[in-house]
Amino acid sequence: MVLLKGRVSDDWSGSSTLHQSVSLFFRWGRAGFRSFRMMVWIFEKYMILVEGISAMFEKLNDQVASSARLLSACHEKIKDDSDLKDRMALIDELYPHADSEDHAAARFAELVADRVYEYETETVLVPYSYQSQALAFLMDERGIKQKDLSAIATQSAISEILNDKRKMTVAQVKKFSEFFKVPAEFFMQGVV
């Protein structure tokens, strides 16, 4: 369909662009041909814009995928050791981008580190050969004082356990494991 001096015509003869341009030049005259060239120019700019938008959407898609991966790493529990390694790599990737503790990258890294901490407290046990070392480690790690454990044992009994002067009773092992949310084996000598 071709616009010819205010009329619409279905006559579009010629197959090559040059032939079409020459044909339009003679049909429309110089002013019509300039209008046609202007339309071609506008169409070319439109196509460049469309290509730019397509590239922008591809880039945006990559950014959305990265954001989804980041948010997932911040909020979902770690499933296994492979997932743990991926999260540790993400933390290593985030921290160099942070210029302060308040920077978004540092905050995201802290959220991911929280998931790592949760996973490690549930699955990773540090081998201790003495009950005193296991108890001291958990108390230090979680900021627990001897008086906070008074429901399990007296302060003097806890002090004796920490100084290797006394062993935990079976009841104390069960209560400490429940309190710290670790397996009872964690407090058993030589067992991890």
VENPE-V913560 format. One record per pair of residues at least 12 apart in sequence whose ideal C-beta (glycine too) atoms are under 7 Angstrom apart, sorted by the first residue. I is the first residue (numbers start at 1). GAP is how many residues later the second one is. Records with the same first field share a line. If there is no record, write none. Layout:
I = GAP / GAP
This chain:
4 = 23 / 24
5 = 23 / 27
24 = 12
70 = 38
73 = 14 / 17 / 39 / 42
74 = 34 / 37 / 38
77 = 38 / 41
78 = 37 / 38 / 41
84 = 32 / 35
87 = 25 / 28 / 29
88 = 28
90 = 22
91 = 18 / 21 / 22
94 = 14 / 15
95 = 14
125 = 61 / 67
127 = 65
129 = 60 / 61
130 = 34 / 59
131 = 30 / 36 / 37 / 56 / 58
132 = 29 / 30 / 31 / 32
134 = 52 / 53
135 = 26 / 27 / 41
136 = 26
138 = 42
146 = 12 / 13
152 = 20 / 23 / 24 / 27
153 = 19
168 = 19
173 = 14 / 15
